[in-house]
């Protein structure tokens, strides 16, 4: 198909493979655009690699779509431009690679992306892909649509109290055997629980953990330490910002936040990161109660921002 009018568009539908990659190829004359997602199904703990590849004749140029902090509902956590490759016929292949992170489970789309080609003749051709459907599943057993803290879990039930023991079990050898058996059973139960427990959700864990620390403080307990608070809050902040690592530094998280989040949310995040760094690395005794409030505010503010993005999506 050869286009002679500027701005004309050509499309073909992408071919999807269940749970595998999705690839769309759009061609018009001597130019072509290929868009490829490395998977069509992923969990909230995974990332998606999106590759845009343009093939152009000698003397032509490519104008890539402007991508800021997100593509559709996915946060851009990394981007890479590859050096051009030249084929035997003189045509060049240029590529852009984006690493995308999902947020909540659900069905989403990589929106249609448009790339403009400027030919040596001065003609401009635009090629546009069709949207790609991506399914995001949860790593939890329960549906995490509601991320509220909810009621804390009650204490584990203890076995029924046995009746009054006879004197003979208190013999040292028998008592030792009973203790060893109980310990062995406990270890087996713990190992089984570890095998069956789903991967933790950083956001839910942070909200539950920070709420628990707040309840302990309100009941007259000691203020939590900075490390205890940060171990809960930082992975959630990183997850909500789409950082690649749960333990990203404050500088890395602040840089992402400045590119993505609105002013009020940004102020909350930056305040927490500054206070956490001061408490963790200055050697001075920080205000655990104040840091706990700042951590909770940062997590809740980011969560509200991400929720607003979903509600604003068409």
N, C-alpha and C positions, 0 to 999 in steps of 0.2 A: 504494500500500500504506500504510494508516494503522495506526499502532501506538498502543495505549492503555496498555500495561503498561510500567512503568519498567524501563530497562536492556535492552529488547528490541533485537535487532540485525537489520539488513537488509543484504544483499550482492548485488552482481552482479559477474560476472567481468570483468576488464579486457580491453580489445581491444588487441592488440599489432600493431605494424607492423614488419616486419623492418628492423632497423638504424635505425628511427625512434622517435618518442616512444611511450610507453605511457600510457594514460589509463584510469582506473577511476572510474565514477560510481555512488554509492550514494545512494538516496533513500528517505525514509520520511515520508509526509505533506507537511508544509510545509518540512521541512528536507532538506538534501542535502549530500553530501560528494563532492568531486572530488579525486582524487589523480593527479598527472601527472608522469612522469619524461620529461625532454626527449630521451632516447635510450635504446635498449635494448642498444646495443653501444658500447663505448668502449675506449680503450687505457689503460695504466697511467699515461700522461702527461696524461690528460684528467680533467675533473671532470664530475659529473652534477648537474643541477639538478632538485630534487624540490619540487613545488608542492602544498600542501594548501590547498584552497579550500572554505569552508563557507558555505552559503546558509541564512539563518534568517529567521523572521517577526519582526514588531515585538515587542519585549519579551523576546525570547529571548537567551540567552547561549551561548557556546562554551567548552568546556574542552578545550584541545589536549592531545595526548599529551606526556608528559614526555620530552624528548630531551636527553641529556647530550652526550657527546663522539662518539657513533657511532650510526648507524642500521644495524642488521645488521652486515655486514662493512665498511661504508663509514664513513670518518671524516668528521665534520661540520667543515668548515673555515670555514663562514660561515652565518649565518642572518639572516633579515630578516622583519619583520612589516609588512604593508602596511596603510595606513589603509582603513577600511571604505568600500564603495561602496553607495549606496542605489538600488534599482530603482524604477520607476514604481508597482509594486504595494506598496511599502513594505518589501519584504524587503531585507535587507542581505547583502552578500557580504564575507567576511573571508578573508584569505589569509596563509599562512606559507610562506616559501621557504627551502629548505636547499640549500647547495652541498656536495656529497659528493665525497670523493676515494677511489679504490680503492687497493689495495696490490699484491697479486700477481695475475697473470692467472688466469682461471678463470670458472666460472659461479656467480653469487651471486644472492641474493634481497633485494629490499627487503621486509622483513617486513610482515605485516599491521599496519596502524595503526588505532587506535580513537579516535574523537572523540565526546565527550559533548555533547549539546545540552540545555540547561535552558530549558524553555518557560515562558511567562508564567504558565501554569496551575499550575506547580510540577512538572509531569511531566518526567522525564528520559528522553531517547532516546539510545542509543549506536549509532553507525554504524561499521562495521568494513570495511575494504578487504580484498581478497585479496592475497597476496604477488605481487610483480612479479619476473620473472626477468631478470637483467642479465648480459650476457657482457662480460668484461674480457679484452682481448687484450694481448699484449706489443708493445713498440715495437722489440724486438730480433729479429734473425734466428733466434737460438737460443732454446730454451725456458729461461726463467730460474727454473725451479722450484728448482734448486740454485744458491744464491748464494755457495757457498764460493769462496774465493780461487783454489784450485787451483794448478797449476804455472804459473809465468810463461812467457810466450811467448818462444821462442828468437829469436836475432837473425835478421834477414832474410838470405836467401841472396844472395850476390853472384854476378854473372855469372862465367863461367869466365875465368880469366886468359888473355889473348891471348898468342900466341907473341912472341918478341923482335921488336920493331918495326924496320922499315927506317929508315934515316936520314932519308929525305925527308919523312915526316909531321911531323918536328919543325920544319919550316919554319914561321915565325911565322904566316903567313896560313892555312895548312892547320890548324895547331893551334888557331887562333882559331875557325875554322869548326867543328871537331870539338867544341870546348867549347860553342859556341853551340847546336849540334845536340843535344848531351847535355842541356844545360840546358832546351831546349825540350821534349825528351822527358820529363824529370823533372817539369816543370810540368804537362804533359798528364796524366801518370800521377796526380799529386797531385789535379788537378781531378776526374778520373774517380773516384778513391778517395773524395773528399768527396761526390760525387753519390751513390755507391753505399753509403756507410757509413750504417748505421741510427742513429737518434737514440740518444745514450748513455743508459744507465741509471745514475742518480745513485748508487744503492746499490752496484751492482757496481763502478762506477768508483771509489768511495770505498774499498771493501775492497781492490781491486787496488792502488790508488795508495798507500794507507796501508801495506799489506804491503810494497810495493816500497821505501818510505821506511825502514821498519823493517829490511829486509834490507840496505839501503845503510848504515844506522847500525851494524848488527851487524858489517859487514865493515870497520869502521874509518873510514867516511866521515863527513863533517861532519854535524852535527845539522841537520835541516830547519828552515826558517824558519816563523814563525807563519802568514804569508800562504799559503805553500805547503800547509801542513796544513789551514788553514781552507777554502781553495778546494776541497779534496777532501771534507772532513767536513761542512761546513755544508749543501750541497745534499742530502746523504743524510739528515742529521738533519731537515731541513725536509720531505723527502719522506716519511720514516717517521712524522712527526707530522701530516702532512696539511696543512702550511702552503701558502698560495696561491703564495708566491714562494720560489724556491730560495735567494735571498739575504736571507731574512727576518732581522731583527735578533735579537740575543740576547734582548732583552726580549720580543719577539713569540713566539719559540720557547719561552722559559721559561713564558710565560703559557699557551700551549697544553699544554705538558707537565704543568703543575700540574693541569690539568683532566682529563687523560687517563691518565697513566701511574702505575704503582704506585711506592711510596716508594724502593726500591732503584734502580730505573731512573731515577727523577726525580733522585736524588742524583748519579748518574753524568752525566746530561745537564747539570745545573746546574753541576757542577764544571768540565766542559769549557767551557761557555759563559763562565763567569767567567774562567777561565785564558786563553781565547782573546781576550776583550776586553782583559784586562790586557796581554797580549803585543802585541796589535795597536795599542792606543791609548795606552798609558802612556808610551811612549818608552823604556822600560827593556828591556834585553836579556833575553828570557825563556829558560826551559829548554825547548829544542826537543824533547829526548827525552821529557821528562815530558808535554809537551803532545801529542806524538804518541801516547803511551800512553792519555791521557785521551780523545783523539778516537776512537781505536779502541774503547775501552771503551764510549763513548757510543753509537757506531753499532751495535756488537754487542749491547749491552743492549736498545736499541730494537728491533732485528731479532728478538731472542728474544721480546720482549714481543708484537710483532705476530704472530709465529708461534704463540705460545700462544693468541692470540685465535682464530686459525683452527682450532686443534686443539680448542678448547673449544666451537666452534659446533656445533649439532646437525646 
